[in-house]
């Protein structure tokens, strides 16, 4: 009987010893390692490069006046698109479209009165023959007036087209100066001693050297 108890105690002690050893092994294996020591410290050159990059001024986009002018010459409004002045595109298109429309209308009226004038000179009927008081002098004056209005419309449309190109060129050329505090356009009160009202609202352009 004592031998049996001795054997049982021996097995229990081995079992306890094995469990303690296993737990200790698990704790050692799962013990967290220090990851900071594996990180390579940054050099002074890299740190200074990061500081200079953070403090460097923002790079402003550079627009070419030549490209802006050529784009607007090929297609009005394209230079404004190149300069990222999108709000100007409808203005350019609207102004040129209006000029072209008025020019076409005046040209149509001029051709009507010219045909009627030629027919009146040759004694042939025309679309104004049934209107009393229509003479060749009246038709001649009317056709001349329509011709002048057509020519004025062509001139104004051409001027708008040129202004569209100039606006794109100037916008691209003065892009860097637009945020310059020394160059500013702001509302102002203009004094005119010769007008009925001595003061009137306006714009002032100021440039400081």
Phi, psi and omega in degrees: 000314176300328179294321180296318178295325179293319179296317180297318178295324179295317178296319179297318181294321178295320180296316178296317180298320180293321180293319180296317179296320180295316180296317178299321180295319179297317180296322180292318183290324182271003180294125184297141178264156181276110182276345183294325183293340180277346181281130181280125180296144181282147180280164179295327179296317179293320179296315179295323178296320178294321179294317179295322179293323180290325182269358181291143179294151180295138181281122180272141178295142182252120181253138181270121177299325180296314179297317181299317179294318180294319179298317180290331177289322179288314180217111179305132182098342181289326176294323176293325176294321178296323178279001182063032172257068188295330183291343179277341184298312177298327179294315180296312180297319180296317181294314181291321179296320177296316179298318179294319179297316179295322179297315180295321180294315179296324178294321178296317179294321179298318180293324178299309183288331176291317178297319178294322180295315178296318178295322179295321178296325182269002179073028181255153178290152179213181187291344179254012184295329184280354182271124181294146176084004179280121179235171179293329177295316180296317178294324179293317178295321181293318180293325177295320179295317178295324179293319178296316179297323177295317180295321177297320180296320177296318181295317180294319179296319176297322178295318178297321178297317178293319178297326176299319178291316181297321179298317180295319181293313181294321179300317180289325183287323184260018184298316183290334181275354184291329178262013180278123180294342179281346179238115186213146172241123184215157178297149181206163176260121183262132180260123179232108185284345182265351180273165178295320174256119186294331181242145178209151179286152179192193178240143178241136176253118182242137178224122181253133179275000000 
